[in-house]
Amino acid sequence: MYHDGYQYFEQEYGLQNIGSIVSGHHIVWGPKTMQRLKHVIKAQDIKCILIEANTPRHVLDSLKKITNLNTAEVNIEFSLGTDYFKMMQQNAEMIKNCLS
């Protein structure tokens, strides 16, 4: 996730946000960066990474190569007429499956 937009969701369900990964043209995904991420993932015993639909696939592919993480693509955008509660229920189900 690029931001802390799920803090109330995390508090309600006892989830722990370890951090956010930001990607962009100014970020270098070299061996040192990937090694640091791998270390944090193992040290924190991270089981699941939440991604947004706009997460660059090369970031996700790189993380999957160095870890055995599950991922869940959560929906953070809803348009007029979209049921917010239904969207959050779907996100909760995806997160539950990711952590299983």
KOLDO-149890 format. One record per residue (C-alpha): residue number from 1; x, y, z. Coordinates in pm, whole numbers, plus 50000, padded with zeros to 5 digits. Layout:
BEGIN
<r NUM, <X, Y, Z>>
...
//
This chain:
BEGIN
<r 1, <50000, 50000, 50000>>
<r 2, <50124, 50348, 49923>>
<r 3, <49963, 50510, 50225>>
<r 4, <49806, 50450, 50564>>
<r 5, <49450, 50463, 50433>>
<r 6, <49344, 50149, 50616>>
<r 7, <49442, 50249, 50970>>
<r 8, <49086, 50224, 51108>>
<r 9, <49037, 49890, 50937>>
<r 10, <49366, 49768, 51086>>
<r 11, <49270, 49882, 51436>>
<r 12, <48925, 49725, 51416>>
<r 13, <49057, 49384, 51311>>
<r 14, <49390, 49377, 51495>>
<r 15, <49606, 49396, 51183>>
<r 16, <49957, 49538, 51194>>
<r 17, <50087, 49763, 50918>>
<r 18, <50463, 49718, 50892>>
<r 19, <50515, 49982, 50626>>
<r 20, <50447, 50104, 50278>>
<r 21, <50641, 50050, 49959>>
<r 22, <50651, 50339, 49720>>
<r 23, <50738, 50294, 49358>>
<r 24, <50822, 50551, 49099>>
<r 25, <51074, 50657, 48843>>
<r 26, <51299, 50791, 49121>>
<r 27, <51309, 50458, 49310>>
<r 28, <51585, 50214, 49220>>
<r 29, <51489, 49849, 49269>>
<r 30, <51842, 49718, 49279>>
<r 31, <51991, 49426, 49470>>
<r 32, <52049, 49628, 49789>>
<r 33, <51689, 49748, 49804>>
<r 34, <51554, 49399, 49741>>
<r 35, <51786, 49251, 50005>>
<r 36, <51665, 49507, 50263>>
<r 37, <51303, 49427, 50180>>
<r 38, <51371, 49055, 50207>>
<r 39, <51532, 49109, 50548>>
<r 40, <51236, 49313, 50678>>
<r 41, <50986, 49058, 50544>>
<r 42, <51165, 48773, 50720>>
<r 43, <51244, 48963, 51040>>
<r 44, <50884, 49080, 51078>>
<r 45, <50742, 48742, 50968>>
<r 46, <50527, 48914, 50707>>
<r 47, <50276, 48677, 50549>>
<r 48, <50082, 48903, 50316>>
<r 49, <50133, 49218, 50116>>
<r 50, <49835, 49431, 50023>>
<r 51, <49860, 49592, 49684>>
<r 52, <49652, 49847, 49504>>
<r 53, <49533, 49804, 49149>>
<r 54, <49780, 50066, 49030>>
<r 55, <50084, 49894, 49186>>
<r 56, <50348, 49849, 48917>>
<r 57, <50372, 49479, 48833>>
<r 58, <50752, 49482, 48824>>
<r 59, <50752, 49567, 49197>>
<r 60, <50521, 49279, 49276>>
<r 61, <50710, 49037, 49053>>
<r 62, <51040, 49135, 49217>>
<r 63, <50900, 49077, 49567>>
<r 64, <50754, 48741, 49472>>
<r 65, <51092, 48627, 49339>>
<r 66, <51262, 48680, 49675>>
<r 67, <50984, 48569, 49912>>
<r 68, <50693, 48328, 49945>>
<r 69, <50442, 48602, 50021>>
<r 70, <50074, 48598, 49950>>
<r 71, <49927, 48912, 49800>>
<r 72, <49583, 49067, 49803>>
<r 73, <49478, 49338, 49564>>
<r 74, <49253, 49571, 49758>>
<r 75, <49012, 49817, 49607>>
<r 76, <49064, 50172, 49731>>
<r 77, <48857, 50355, 49476>>
<r 78, <48485, 50358, 49441>>
<r 79, <48272, 50559, 49210>>
<r 80, <47935, 50718, 49255>>
<r 81, <47684, 50443, 49316>>
<r 82, <47937, 50196, 49453>>
<r 83, <47845, 50051, 49791>>
<r 84, <48133, 50140, 50025>>
<r 85, <48043, 49869, 50277>>
<r 86, <48029, 49600, 50010>>
<r 87, <48369, 49713, 49882>>
<r 88, <48516, 49692, 50233>>
<r 89, <48361, 49347, 50288>>
<r 90, <48526, 49228, 49967>>
<r 91, <48858, 49376, 50081>>
<r 92, <48823, 49204, 50420>>
<r 93, <48762, 48870, 50249>>
<r 94, <49067, 48917, 50026>>
<r 95, <49284, 49007, 50327>>
<r 96, <49154, 48706, 50522>>
<r 97, <49241, 48476, 50232>>
<r 98, <49582, 48635, 50197>>
<r 99, <49663, 48575, 50564>>
<r 100, <49542, 48212, 50558>>
//
